[in-house]
Amino acid sequence: ICQQSGGVFTFGAGSCGQLGHDSMNDEVNPRRVLELMGSEVSQIACGRHHTLAFVPSSGMIYAFGCGTRGQLGTGHTCNVKCPSPVKGHWAAHNGQLSGKPDACKYHIVKHIFTGGDQTFVLCSKYE
């Protein structure tokens, strides 16, 4: 993770799009994920063939890679080669929601986990 300008670099096996480079190529050198440029990613998690990234400033969770078991949370069961939003109302902290009339619909993201063909988002309710 690049802390100064924000961004994520990935490399390694990319056969399912899990590197987020709009391809299914393997990468032997670190390569920036273009769709996440300028975004400060506070959490990233990698499963067998999928990746999730949490951007706290926007409250967005992005997923890419193998989605055949629904592990990307995009509502589809196909592979995704570029970061795509995970369905749901996410926020980094309660302060991000103050003044929003629909704040109770949001989940405060504490931690994201992936493993095998699963994804977990540990969260709390808005208070």
C-alpha positions in Angstrom: 0.0 0.0 0.0 1.3 3.4 -1.0 0.6 5.9 1.9 1.6 9.2 0.3 -0.5 9.6 -2.8 -2.8 6.6 -2.1 -3.0 3.5 -4.1 -2.4 -0.2 -4.3 0.2 -2.2 -6.1 -0.4 -5.9 -6.9 1.7 -8.6 -8.5 1.8 -12.4 -8.8 -0.9 -14.7 -10.3 -3.7 -13.0 -12.1 -5.6 -15.8 -13.8 -9.0 -14.7 -12.4 -8.4 -10.9 -12.5 -7.5 -10.8 -8.8 -4.7 -8.3 -9.4 -7.3 -5.7 -10.6 -5.4 -4.7 -13.8 -8.3 -5.3 -16.2 -6.5 -8.4 -17.4 -6.0 -12.0 -16.4 -2.2 -11.8 -16.8 0.4 -12.7 -14.2 2.6 -9.8 -13.1 6.2 -10.3 -12.0 6.7 -6.7 -11.0 4.5 -4.5 -8.7 1.9 -2.7 -10.7 -0.4 0.0 -9.5 -4.2 -0.7 -9.7 -5.4 2.2 -11.8 -8.9 2.3 -10.4 -7.7 2.8 -6.9 -5.2 5.6 -7.7 -5.5 8.5 -5.4 -7.5 6.5 -2.9 -6.1 5.7 0.5 -6.8 2.0 1.1 -6.8 1.2 4.8 -7.5 -2.5 4.5 -6.8 -5.1 1.9 -7.5 -8.9 1.9 -6.8 -11.6 -0.5 -8.6 -14.9 -0.9 -7.7 -17.8 -3.1 -8.4 -15.9 -6.3 -10.1 -12.7 -5.2 -9.1 -9.4 -3.5 -11.0 -6.8 -1.5 -9.9 -3.3 -0.7 -11.6 -0.8 1.8 -11.4 2.9 1.1 -12.4 4.7 4.3 -12.8 8.2 2.9 -15.7 7.0 0.7 -16.8 4.1 2.8 -16.5 1.8 -0.3 -15.4 -1.8 -0.4 -14.0 -2.8 -3.7 -13.7 -6.4 -5.0 -12.0 -8.0 -7.9 -11.0 -11.5 -9.1 -12.9 -14.8 -9.1 -16.6 -14.4 -8.2 -18.0 -17.8 -9.2 -19.1 -18.6 -5.6 -20.5 -15.1 -5.0 -17.5 -14.1 -2.9 -17.1 -10.7 -4.4 -20.5 -9.4 -3.1 -21.2 -7.7 -6.4 -24.5 -9.5 -6.9 -23.0 -11.6 -9.8 -21.2 -14.9 -10.0 -18.6 -14.0 -12.6 -15.0 -12.9 -12.6 -14.2 -9.2 -12.3 -10.9 -7.8 -13.6 -11.2 -4.3 -12.2 -12.2 -3.1 -8.7 -16.0 -3.1 -8.4 -18.1 -1.9 -5.5 -19.4 -4.5 -3.0 -23.1 -4.1 -2.5 -24.1 -2.6 0.8 -24.1 0.6 2.9 -20.6 0.8 4.4 -18.9 3.5 6.4 -15.5 3.8 8.1 -16.8 5.3 11.4 -19.9 6.9 13.0 -18.7 10.4 12.3 -18.9 9.8 8.6 -22.6 9.4 8.9 -23.6 12.2 11.2 -26.5 14.2 9.8 -27.5 11.5 7.2 -31.2 10.7 7.6 -30.6 7.1 6.6 -27.6 6.5 8.9 -29.2 3.5 10.5 -28.9 1.6 7.2 -25.1 1.7 7.3 -22.6 -0.8 8.7 -19.4 0.5 10.3 -16.6 -1.5 8.8 -14.1 -2.8 11.4 -12.2 -5.4 9.4 -12.4 -7.3 6.1 -11.3 -10.9 5.7 -11.1 -13.3 2.8 -10.1 -16.9 2.6 -10.7 -19.6 0.0 -13.9 -18.7 -1.8 -15.3 -16.6 1.1 -15.4 -13.0 2.3 -16.2 -11.6 5.7 -16.9 -8.0 6.8 -16.7 -7.5 10.5 -18.8 -4.5 11.3 -21.0 -2.7 13.9 -24.2 -0.8 13.7 -24.4 3.0 13.5 -25.0 4.6 17.0 
